[in-house]
Amino acid sequence: SPWCVPTVIGGVKCVVVHTDLREAEPMAWDFVMNFARDNDLQVAEACLVPEDKPARR
C-alpha cells in the first residue's frame, strides 16, 4: 500500500504509515494503531525527509 511502507530508519526496521490513511480508511487506521498498542510497538509522529541521493553523471 502507498500508505504503509516498510523501511529501515537509523538501522531500525519500521513501517511508515501515512496519516492520509486515517481519513481515507478509518477502520484500517484504527487497526494499525491498535496492533501497535497491543504488541507494545513504539509509535511516533514524524515528518520524513527523503535522503539526498548522489547526483548522476
PQR file of N, CA, C, O and H, with PARSE charges and radii, in Angstrom:
ATOM      1  N   SER A   1       0.839  -1.186   0.000 -0.4000 1.5000
ATOM      2  CA  SER A   1       0.000   0.000   0.000 -0.0000 2.0000
ATOM      3  C   SER A   1       0.883   1.249   0.000  0.5500 1.7000
ATOM      4  O   SER A   1       1.921   1.261   0.662 -0.5500 1.4000
ATOM      5  N   PRO A   2       0.504   2.271  -0.709 -0.5600 1.5000
ATOM      6  CA  PRO A   2       1.279   3.513  -0.665  0.2800 2.0000
ATOM      7  C   PRO A   2       1.170   4.204   0.701  0.5500 1.7000
ATOM      8  O   PRO A   2       1.962   5.098   1.000 -0.5500 1.4000
ATOM      9  N   TRP A   3       0.207   3.805   1.527 -0.4000 1.5000
ATOM     10  CA  TRP A   3       0.039   4.418   2.845 -0.0000 2.0000
ATOM     11  C   TRP A   3       0.856   3.737   3.932  0.5500 1.7000
ATOM     12  O   TRP A   3       1.119   4.342   4.972 -0.5500 1.4000
ATOM     13  H   TRP A   3      -0.437   3.079   1.284  0.4000 1.0000
ATOM     14  N   CYS A   4       1.264   2.490   3.715 -0.4000 1.5000
ATOM     15  CA  CYS A   4       2.018   1.725   4.717 -0.0000 2.0000
ATOM     16  C   CYS A   4       3.267   1.168   4.057  0.5500 1.7000
ATOM     17  O   CYS A   4       3.190   0.225   3.269 -0.5500 1.4000
ATOM     18  H   CYS A   4       1.050   1.998   2.870  0.4000 1.0000
ATOM     19  N   VAL A   5       4.413   1.746   4.376 -0.4000 1.5000
ATOM     20  CA  VAL A   5       5.653   1.401   3.688 -0.0000 2.0000
ATOM     21  C   VAL A   5       6.688   0.870   4.685  0.5500 1.7000
ATOM     22  O   VAL A   5       7.158   1.613   5.546 -0.5500 1.4000
ATOM     23  H   VAL A   5       4.475   2.511   5.016  0.4000 1.0000
ATOM     24  N   PRO A   6       7.048  -0.436   4.566 -0.5600 1.5000
ATOM     25  CA  PRO A   6       8.116  -0.941   5.422  0.2800 2.0000
ATOM     26  C   PRO A   6       9.447  -0.321   5.016  0.5500 1.7000
ATOM     27  O   PRO A   6       9.722  -0.152   3.828 -0.5500 1.4000
ATOM     28  N   THR A   7      10.273   0.016   6.004 -0.4000 1.5000
ATOM     29  CA  THR A   7      11.547   0.655   5.717 -0.0000 2.0000
ATOM     30  C   THR A   7      12.497   0.461   6.894  0.5500 1.7000
ATOM     31  O   THR A   7      12.126  -0.134   7.906 -0.5500 1.4000
ATOM     32  H   THR A   7      10.050  -0.121   6.969  0.4000 1.0000
ATOM     33  N   VAL A   8      13.707   0.958   6.762 -0.4000 1.5000
ATOM     34  CA  VAL A   8      14.675   0.960   7.854 -0.0000 2.0000
ATOM     35  C   VAL A   8      15.127   2.403   8.051  0.5500 1.7000
ATOM     36  O   VAL A   8      15.568   3.062   7.109 -0.5500 1.4000
ATOM     37  H   VAL A   8      14.009   1.441   5.940  0.4000 1.0000
ATOM     38  N   ILE A   9      15.011   2.882   9.282 -0.4000 1.5000
ATOM     39  CA  ILE A   9      15.416   4.249   9.602 -0.0000 2.0000
ATOM     40  C   ILE A   9      16.416   4.174  10.747  0.5500 1.7000
ATOM     41  O   ILE A   9      16.101   3.690  11.835 -0.5500 1.4000
ATOM     42  H   ILE A   9      14.652   2.347  10.047  0.4000 1.0000
ATOM     43  N   GLY A  10      17.608   4.653  10.489 -0.4000 1.5000
ATOM     44  CA  GLY A  10      18.647   4.625  11.516 -0.0000 2.0000
ATOM     45  C   GLY A  10      18.945   3.215  12.007  0.5500 1.7000
ATOM     46  O   GLY A  10      19.256   3.014  13.181 -0.5500 1.4000
ATOM     47  H   GLY A  10      17.864   5.046   9.606  0.4000 1.0000
ATOM     48  N   GLY A  11      18.849   2.240  11.105 -0.4000 1.5000
ATOM     49  CA  GLY A  11      19.126   0.854  11.462 -0.0000 2.0000
ATOM     50  C   GLY A  11      17.974   0.138  12.147  0.5500 1.7000
ATOM     51  O   GLY A  11      18.122  -1.013  12.558 -0.5500 1.4000
ATOM     52  H   GLY A  11      18.596   2.404  10.151  0.4000 1.0000
ATOM     53  N   VAL A  12      16.823   0.802  12.276 -0.4000 1.5000
ATOM     54  CA  VAL A  12      15.661   0.211  12.937 -0.0000 2.0000
ATOM     55  C   VAL A  12      14.596  -0.110  11.895  0.5500 1.7000
ATOM     56  O   VAL A  12      14.184   0.756  11.124 -0.5500 1.4000
ATOM     57  H   VAL A  12      16.703   1.737  11.942  0.4000 1.0000
ATOM     58  N   LYS A  13      14.154  -1.377  11.884 -0.4000 1.5000
ATOM     59  CA  LYS A  13      13.071  -1.765  10.974 -0.0000 2.0000
ATOM     60  C   LYS A  13      11.781  -1.127  11.458  0.5500 1.7000
ATOM     61  O   LYS A  13      11.475  -1.153  12.650 -0.5500 1.4000
ATOM     62  H   LYS A  13      14.489  -2.080  12.511  0.4000 1.0000
ATOM     63  N   CYS A  14      11.022  -0.551  10.523 -0.4000 1.5000
ATOM     64  CA  CYS A  14       9.773   0.100  10.903 -0.0000 2.0000
ATOM     65  C   CYS A  14       8.809   0.118   9.724  0.5500 1.7000
ATOM     66  O   CYS A  14       9.155  -0.261   8.605 -0.5500 1.4000
ATOM     67  H   CYS A  14      11.270  -0.529   9.555  0.4000 1.0000
ATOM     68  N   VAL A  15       7.604   0.564  10.006 -0.4000 1.5000
ATOM     69  CA  VAL A  15       6.596   0.764   8.970 -0.0000 2.0000
ATOM     70  C   VAL A  15       6.150   2.213   9.069  0.5500 1.7000
ATOM     71  O   VAL A  15       5.712   2.666  10.127 -0.5500 1.4000
ATOM     72  H   VAL A  15       7.323   0.871  10.915  0.4000 1.0000
ATOM     73  N   VAL A  16       6.262   2.928   7.973 -0.4000 1.5000
ATOM     74  CA  VAL A  16       5.799   4.315   7.915 -0.0000 2.0000
ATOM     75  C   VAL A  16       4.352   4.279   7.434  0.5500 1.7000
ATOM     76  O   VAL A  16       4.055   3.772   6.353 -0.5500 1.4000
ATOM     77  H   VAL A  16       6.618   2.560   7.114  0.4000 1.0000
ATOM     78  N   VAL A  17       3.460   4.826   8.256 -0.4000 1.5000
ATOM     79  CA  VAL A  17       2.035   4.855   7.925 -0.0000 2.0000
ATOM     80  C   VAL A  17       1.646   6.307   7.690  0.5500 1.7000
ATOM     81  O   VAL A  17       1.738   7.140   8.591 -0.5500 1.4000
ATOM     82  H   VAL A  17       3.702   5.239   9.134  0.4000 1.0000
ATOM     83  N   HIS A  18       1.211   6.598   6.469 -0.4000 1.5000
ATOM     84  CA  HIS A  18       0.844   7.971   6.112 -0.0000 2.0000
ATOM     85  C   HIS A  18      -0.462   8.350   6.801  0.5500 1.7000
ATOM     86  O   HIS A  18      -1.407   7.562   6.833 -0.5500 1.4000
ATOM     87  H   HIS A  18       1.136   5.921   5.737  0.4000 1.0000
ATOM     88  N   THR A  19      -0.509   9.559   7.352 -0.4000 1.5000
ATOM     89  CA  THR A  19      -1.705   9.993   8.078 -0.0000 2.0000
ATOM     90  C   THR A  19      -2.939  10.134   7.189  0.5500 1.7000
ATOM     91  O   THR A  19      -4.055  10.192   7.705 -0.5500 1.4000
ATOM     92  H   THR A  19       0.259  10.199   7.327  0.4000 1.0000
ATOM     93  N   ASP A  20      -2.767  10.192   5.866 -0.4000 1.5000
ATOM     94  CA  ASP A  20      -3.933  10.230   4.982 -0.0000 2.0000
ATOM     95  C   ASP A  20      -4.793   8.981   5.139  0.5500 1.7000
ATOM     96  O   ASP A  20      -5.989   9.009   4.848 -0.5500 1.4000
ATOM     97  H   ASP A  20      -1.860  10.145   5.447  0.4000 1.0000
ATOM     98  N   LEU A  21      -4.186   7.880   5.601 -0.4000 1.5000
ATOM     99  CA  LEU A  21      -4.944   6.648   5.818 -0.0000 2.0000
ATOM    100  C   LEU A  21      -6.058   6.879   6.830  0.5500 1.7000
ATOM    101  O   LEU A  21      -7.136   6.296   6.717 -0.5500 1.4000
ATOM    102  H   LEU A  21      -3.214   7.858   5.838  0.4000 1.0000
ATOM    103  N   ARG A  22      -5.796   7.730   7.818 -0.4000 1.5000
ATOM    104  CA  ARG A  22      -6.793   8.000   8.871 -0.0000 2.0000
ATOM    105  C   ARG A  22      -8.102   8.514   8.279  0.5500 1.7000
ATOM    106  O   ARG A  22      -9.177   8.102   8.715 -0.5500 1.4000
ATOM    107  H   ARG A  22      -4.920   8.203   7.910  0.4000 1.0000
ATOM    108  N   GLU A  23      -8.030   9.403   7.299 -0.4000 1.5000
ATOM    109  CA  GLU A  23      -9.240   9.945   6.676 -0.0000 2.0000
ATOM    110  C   GLU A  23      -9.807   9.014   5.611  0.5500 1.7000
ATOM    111  O   GLU A  23     -11.024   8.869   5.500 -0.5500 1.4000
ATOM    112  H   GLU A  23      -7.157   9.738   6.945  0.4000 1.0000
ATOM    113  N   ALA A  24      -8.941   8.384   4.832 -0.4000 1.5000
ATOM    114  CA  ALA A  24      -9.394   7.544   3.722 -0.0000 2.0000
ATOM    115  C   ALA A  24     -10.003   6.229   4.198  0.5500 1.7000
ATOM    116  O   ALA A  24     -11.021   5.782   3.668 -0.5500 1.4000
ATOM    117  H   ALA A  24      -7.952   8.501   4.921  0.4000 1.0000
ATOM    118  N   GLU A  25      -9.373   5.610   5.205 -0.4000 1.5000
ATOM    119  CA  GLU A  25      -9.829   4.308   5.707 -0.0000 2.0000
ATOM    120  C   GLU A  25      -9.718   4.284   7.236  0.5500 1.7000
ATOM    121  O   GLU A  25      -8.777   3.703   7.776 -0.5500 1.4000
ATOM    122  H   GLU A  25      -8.546   5.973   5.635  0.4000 1.0000
ATOM    123  N   PRO A  26     -10.665   4.907   7.930 -0.5600 1.5000
ATOM    124  CA  PRO A  26     -10.575   4.999   9.393  0.2800 2.0000
ATOM    125  C   PRO A  26     -10.447   3.640  10.089  0.5500 1.7000
ATOM    126  O   PRO A  26      -9.743   3.530  11.092 -0.5500 1.4000
ATOM    127  N   MET A  27     -11.112   2.614   9.573 -0.4000 1.5000
ATOM    128  CA  MET A  27     -11.021   1.295  10.210 -0.0000 2.0000
ATOM    129  C   MET A  27      -9.617   0.708  10.054  0.5500 1.7000
ATOM    130  O   MET A  27      -9.117   0.050  10.967 -0.5500 1.4000
ATOM    131  H   MET A  27     -11.684   2.704   8.757  0.4000 1.0000
ATOM    132  N   ALA A  28      -8.984   0.940   8.910 -0.4000 1.5000
ATOM    133  CA  ALA A  28      -7.615   0.462   8.696 -0.0000 2.0000
ATOM    134  C   ALA A  28      -6.658   1.203   9.627  0.5500 1.7000
ATOM    135  O   ALA A  28      -5.755   0.595  10.203 -0.5500 1.4000
ATOM    136  H   ALA A  28      -9.391   1.474   8.169  0.4000 1.0000
ATOM    137  N   TRP A  29      -6.851   2.503   9.774 -0.4000 1.5000
ATOM    138  CA  TRP A  29      -6.019   3.299  10.681 -0.0000 2.0000
ATOM    139  C   TRP A  29      -6.143   2.769  12.111  0.5500 1.7000
ATOM    140  O   TRP A  29      -5.140   2.564  12.795 -0.5500 1.4000
ATOM    141  H   TRP A  29      -7.584   2.997   9.306  0.4000 1.0000
ATOM    142  N   ASP A  30      -7.391   2.549  12.555 -0.4000 1.5000
ATOM    143  CA  ASP A  30      -7.612   2.024  13.901 -0.0000 2.0000
ATOM    144  C   ASP A  30      -6.959   0.656  14.069  0.5500 1.7000
ATOM    145  O   ASP A  30      -6.390   0.372  15.122 -0.5500 1.4000
ATOM    146  H   ASP A  30      -8.206   2.715  11.999  0.4000 1.0000
ATOM    147  N   PHE A  31      -7.033  -0.189  13.051 -0.4000 1.5000
ATOM    148  CA  PHE A  31      -6.407  -1.500  13.122 -0.0000 2.0000
ATOM    149  C   PHE A  31      -4.902  -1.365  13.341  0.5500 1.7000
ATOM    150  O   PHE A  31      -4.334  -2.028  14.208 -0.5500 1.4000
ATOM    151  H   PHE A  31      -7.495   0.042  12.195  0.4000 1.0000
ATOM    152  N   VAL A  32      -4.260  -0.507  12.553 -0.4000 1.5000
ATOM    153  CA  VAL A  32      -2.814  -0.318  12.662 -0.0000 2.0000
ATOM    154  C   VAL A  32      -2.440   0.213  14.043  0.5500 1.7000
ATOM    155  O   VAL A  32      -1.509  -0.296  14.669 -0.5500 1.4000
ATOM    156  H   VAL A  32      -4.722   0.032  11.848  0.4000 1.0000
ATOM    157  N   MET A  33      -3.148   1.220  14.519 -0.4000 1.5000
ATOM    158  CA  MET A  33      -2.838   1.799  15.819 -0.0000 2.0000
ATOM    159  C   MET A  33      -3.083   0.796  16.953  0.5500 1.7000
ATOM    160  O   MET A  33      -2.289   0.716  17.890 -0.5500 1.4000
ATOM    161  H   MET A  33      -3.904   1.633  14.011  0.4000 1.0000
ATOM    162  N   ASN A  34      -4.168   0.039  16.870 -0.4000 1.5000
ATOM    163  CA  ASN A  34      -4.452  -0.972  17.896 -0.0000 2.0000
ATOM    164  C   ASN A  34      -3.432  -2.104  17.853  0.5500 1.7000
ATOM    165  O   ASN A  34      -3.027  -2.612  18.898 -0.5500 1.4000
ATOM    166  H   ASN A  34      -4.812   0.104  16.108  0.4000 1.0000
ATOM    167  N   PHE A  35      -3.014  -2.502  16.654 -0.4000 1.5000
ATOM    168  CA  PHE A  35      -1.987  -3.531  16.509 -0.0000 2.0000
ATOM    169  C   PHE A  35      -0.700  -3.083  17.191  0.5500 1.7000
ATOM    170  O   PHE A  35      -0.078  -3.852  17.923 -0.5500 1.4000
ATOM    171  H   PHE A  35      -3.342  -2.089  15.805  0.4000 1.0000
ATOM    172  N   ALA A  36      -0.309  -1.855  16.951 -0.4000 1.5000
ATOM    173  CA  ALA A  36       0.914  -1.327  17.559 -0.0000 2.0000
ATOM    174  C   ALA A  36       0.791  -1.306  19.083  0.5500 1.7000
ATOM    175  O   ALA A  36       1.710  -1.722  19.789 -0.5500 1.4000
ATOM    176  H   ALA A  36      -0.815  -1.231  16.356  0.4000 1.0000
ATOM    177  N   ARG A  37      -0.327  -0.830  19.578 -0.4000 1.5000
ATOM    178  CA  ARG A  37      -0.525  -0.761  21.032 -0.0000 2.0000
ATOM    179  C   ARG A  37      -0.553  -2.159  21.647  0.5500 1.7000
ATOM    180  O   ARG A  37       0.102  -2.398  22.662 -0.5500 1.4000
ATOM    181  H   ARG A  37      -1.073  -0.492  19.004  0.4000 1.0000
ATOM    182  N   ASP A  38      -1.302  -3.082  21.047 -0.4000 1.5000
ATOM    183  CA  ASP A  38      -1.435  -4.434  21.592 -0.0000 2.0000
ATOM    184  C   ASP A  38      -0.113  -5.193  21.602  0.5500 1.7000
ATOM    185  O   ASP A  38       0.070  -6.112  22.400 -0.5500 1.4000
ATOM    186  H   ASP A  38      -1.834  -2.887  20.223  0.4000 1.0000
ATOM    187  N   ASN A  39       0.807  -4.814  20.722 -0.4000 1.5000
ATOM    188  CA  ASN A  39       2.086  -5.504  20.618 -0.0000 2.0000
ATOM    189  C   ASN A  39       3.243  -4.687  21.187  0.5500 1.7000
ATOM    190  O   ASN A  39       4.411  -4.978  20.929 -0.5500 1.4000
ATOM    191  H   ASN A  39       0.659  -4.068  20.073  0.4000 1.0000
ATOM    192  N   ASP A  40       2.900  -3.661  21.966 -0.4000 1.5000
ATOM    193  CA  ASP A  40       3.897  -2.809  22.632 -0.0000 2.0000
ATOM    194  C   ASP A  40       4.932  -2.250  21.655  0.5500 1.7000
ATOM    195  O   ASP A  40       6.120  -2.193  21.970 -0.5500 1.4000
ATOM    196  H   ASP A  40       1.951  -3.425  22.176  0.4000 1.0000
ATOM    197  N   LEU A  41       4.480  -1.839  20.476 -0.4000 1.5000
ATOM    198  CA  LEU A  41       5.366  -1.243  19.480 -0.0000 2.0000
ATOM    199  C   LEU A  41       5.430   0.263  19.704  0.5500 1.7000
ATOM    200  O   LEU A  41       4.462   0.876  20.153 -0.5500 1.4000
ATOM    201  H   LEU A  41       3.514  -1.885  20.220  0.4000 1.0000
ATOM    202  N   GLN A  42       6.565   0.842  19.390 -0.4000 1.5000
ATOM    203  CA  GLN A  42       6.702   2.288  19.511 -0.0000 2.0000
ATOM    204  C   GLN A  42       5.946   2.965  18.375  0.5500 1.7000
ATOM    205  O   GLN A  42       5.968   2.497  17.236 -0.5500 1.4000
ATOM    206  H   GLN A  42       7.351   0.344  19.025  0.4000 1.0000
ATOM    207  N   VAL A  43       5.283   4.059  18.689 -0.4000 1.5000
ATOM    208  CA  VAL A  43       4.569   4.859  17.697 -0.0000 2.0000
ATOM    209  C   VAL A  43       5.073   6.288  17.837  0.5500 1.7000
ATOM    210  O   VAL A  43       5.140   6.823  18.944 -0.5500 1.4000
ATOM    211  H   VAL A  43       5.265   4.440  19.614  0.4000 1.0000
ATOM    212  N   ALA A  44       5.426   6.904  16.713 -0.4000 1.5000
ATOM    213  CA  ALA A  44       5.905   8.279  16.741 -0.0000 2.0000
ATOM    214  C   ALA A  44       5.345   9.029  15.544  0.5500 1.7000
ATOM    215  O   ALA A  44       5.291   8.497  14.436 -0.5500 1.4000
ATOM    216  H   ALA A  44       5.372   6.468  15.814  0.4000 1.0000
ATOM    217  N   GLU A  45       4.936  10.251  15.771 -0.4000 1.5000
ATOM    218  CA  GLU A  45       4.501  11.101  14.668 -0.0000 2.0000
ATOM    219  C   GLU A  45       5.732  11.840  14.175  0.5500 1.7000
ATOM    220  O   GLU A  45       6.473  12.430  14.961 -0.5500 1.4000
ATOM    221  H   GLU A  45       4.980  10.684  16.671  0.4000 1.0000
ATOM    222  N   ALA A  46       5.941  11.801  12.864 -0.4000 1.5000
ATOM    223  CA  ALA A  46       7.159  12.397  12.321 -0.0000 2.0000
ATOM    224  C   ALA A  46       6.917  12.895  10.905  0.5500 1.7000
ATOM    225  O   ALA A  46       5.946  12.531  10.241 -0.5500 1.4000
ATOM    226  H   ALA A  46       5.338  11.321  12.225  0.4000 1.0000
ATOM    227  N   CYS A  47       7.823  13.724  10.483 -0.4000 1.5000
ATOM    228  CA  CYS A  47       7.854  14.190   9.101 -0.0000 2.0000
ATOM    229  C   CYS A  47       9.147  13.653   8.503  0.5500 1.7000
ATOM    230  O   CYS A  47      10.234  14.037   8.934 -0.5500 1.4000
ATOM    231  H   CYS A  47       8.612  14.020  11.022  0.4000 1.0000
ATOM    232  N   LEU A  48       9.042  12.780   7.525 -0.4000 1.5000
ATOM    233  CA  LEU A  48      10.228  12.189   6.922 -0.0000 2.0000
ATOM    234  C   LEU A  48      10.685  13.014   5.728  0.5500 1.7000
ATOM    235  O   LEU A  48       9.891  13.412   4.874 -0.5500 1.4000
ATOM    236  H   LEU A  48       8.159  12.468   7.174  0.4000 1.0000
ATOM    237  N   VAL A  49      11.966  13.252   5.698 -0.4000 1.5000
ATOM    238  CA  VAL A  49      12.569  13.981   4.592 -0.0000 2.0000
ATOM    239  C   VAL A  49      13.389  12.982   3.789  0.5500 1.7000
ATOM    240  O   VAL A  49      14.217  12.274   4.361 -0.5500 1.4000
ATOM    241  H   VAL A  49      12.610  12.930   6.391  0.4000 1.0000
ATOM    242  N   PRO A  50      13.180  12.908   2.478 -0.5600 1.5000
ATOM    243  CA  PRO A  50      13.945  11.949   1.679  0.2800 2.0000
ATOM    244  C   PRO A  50      15.452  12.186   1.811  0.5500 1.7000
ATOM    245  O   PRO A  50      15.910  13.324   1.911 -0.5500 1.4000
ATOM    246  N   GLU A  51      16.210  11.084   1.810 -0.4000 1.5000
ATOM    247  CA  GLU A  51      17.657  11.196   1.871 -0.0000 2.0000
ATOM    248  C   GLU A  51      18.173  11.745   0.542  0.5500 1.7000
ATOM    249  O   GLU A  51      17.598  11.489  -0.516 -0.5500 1.4000
ATOM    250  H   GLU A  51      15.837  10.160   1.729  0.4000 1.0000
ATOM    251  N   ASP A  52      19.275  12.511   0.615 -0.4000 1.5000
ATOM    252  CA  ASP A  52      19.908  13.009  -0.605 -0.0000 2.0000
ATOM    253  C   ASP A  52      20.531  11.836  -1.346  0.5500 1.7000
ATOM    254  O   ASP A  52      21.204  10.993  -0.753 -0.5500 1.4000
ATOM    255  H   ASP A  52      19.742  12.719   1.475  0.4000 1.0000
ATOM    256  N   LYS A  53      20.299  11.796  -2.637 -0.4000 1.5000
ATOM    257  CA  LYS A  53      20.929  10.766  -3.463 -0.0000 2.0000
ATOM    258  C   LYS A  53      22.063  11.409  -4.248  0.5500 1.7000
ATOM    259  O   LYS A  53      21.954  12.568  -4.649 -0.5500 1.4000
ATOM    260  H   LYS A  53      19.752  12.480  -3.119  0.4000 1.0000
ATOM    261  N   PRO A  54      23.156  10.672  -4.476 -0.5600 1.5000
ATOM    262  CA  PRO A  54      24.246  11.243  -5.250  0.2800 2.0000
ATOM    263  C   PRO A  54      23.773  11.659  -6.653  0.5500 1.7000
ATOM    264  O   PRO A  54      22.943  10.988  -7.267 -0.5500 1.4000
ATOM    265  N   ALA A  55      24.315  12.771  -7.137 -0.4000 1.5000
ATOM    266  CA  ALA A  55      23.952  13.251  -8.460 -0.0000 2.0000
ATOM    267  C   ALA A  55      24.472  12.301  -9.527  0.5500 1.7000
ATOM    268  O   ALA A  55      25.571  11.757  -9.410 -0.5500 1.4000
ATOM    269  H   ALA A  55      24.989  13.316  -6.638  0.4000 1.0000
ATOM    270  N   ARG A  56      23.678  12.108 -10.559 -0.4000 1.5000
ATOM    271  CA  ARG A  56      24.094  11.267 -11.679 -0.0000 2.0000
ATOM    272  C   ARG A  56      25.003  12.032 -12.592  0.5500 1.7000
ATOM    273  O   ARG A  56      24.837  13.238 -12.779 -0.5500 1.4000
ATOM    274  H   ARG A  56      22.786  12.549 -10.654  0.4000 1.0000
ATOM    275  N   ARG A  57      25.955  11.352 -13.157 -0.4000 1.5000
ATOM    276  CA  ARG A  57      26.864  11.999 -14.106 -0.0000 2.0000
ATOM    277  C   ARG A  57      26.664  11.448 -15.471  0.5500 1.7000
ATOM    278  O   ARG A  57      27.339  11.868 -16.411 -0.5500 1.4000
ATOM    279  H   ARG A  57      26.090  10.373 -13.005  0.4000 1.0000
TER
END
